[in-house]
């Protein structure tokens, strides 16, 4: 059974350094793992208010996803979580 789930974006996508393969950009860290190169780009400096806004949007997106599930799907996820927690109490 196909289900259409939509998480509404609160703001339009912003093209940031990590979205392109522009080799002129400086990276905050670069790691070579086997044949893979991983470039890490730190977020720009933000005020506490900006950080709080981003966190609020993340939390809202999570609740939007959760609320898009049927009650049966929510119950199944809760049951799986509790079973996993019993196996590994430190998690």
N, C-alpha and C positions, 0 to 999 in steps of 0.2 A: 504494500500500500504506500503510495507516494504521498508525502506531506510537504506542503509549501510553507517554509519558515522564513520569515524575513526579519532581520534586525535592522531597524532604521538607523542610519548614520545621522548623528547630530550636526555634523559639519561636513562641508565638501572636502574631498581629498586634497591634501597639500603636497605638492611635489617637493620632496626633500632630498638631501644628498644621497641617502640610501636607495632611492628609487631609480637611480641611473648608474651607468657604468662609466662615469666620468673619472678617468684616472688622474686628473689634475687635482682632485680633492684630497685633503689630508685625512687620514684615519686616526682614531684614538688608539687603536691597537690592531695588529695584524697577526694572525696565527696561521701556520702551515701545518695541516694535519693530513699526512699521506700526500695524495695528489690534489688536495683541496686547500684553497687559500680562503680564510675567513677574515674579512675586514669588519672591524667594530666601529660604529659611529655613535658617539655619545649624543644625547639630546642637548638642545641648546639650553643655555641658562634660563631658568624659569623662577618666577616669584612663587611664594607659598600659595597665593591665590590661583595662579595658573596650574600648579601641580594639583591642588585640590579639585580644580575644574576637570582636569584630565582623569583623575581617579574617579570622580563622580560619573563621568561619561563611561568609563570602563565598567563600573558597577551597574550602571543603567543598562548597558549592552548585555551584561550577564543576566540581569533580571528579565530583559526582553526575550532572551533565548529561553530561559527557564519557563517563562509564562507562555511561550509559543508551543511548549510540549503539552501533550494530553495528560490528564491526571494519571492515566495508566502508565505512561512513560515516566512521569515524575516518581510514581511509586516504585517502579522497577529500578530506577537510578538510586533512589533512597535505600532500597533493599540491598542492592549491590554494594553500596558504600558501607552500610552497616556490617555486611558479611566480610568485606575487606578489612574493616576496622577491627573486627574480632580476631582476624588472623594476625594483624600487626598493630597492637595497641599503641605503639609509639608514633604511628602515622597520623 
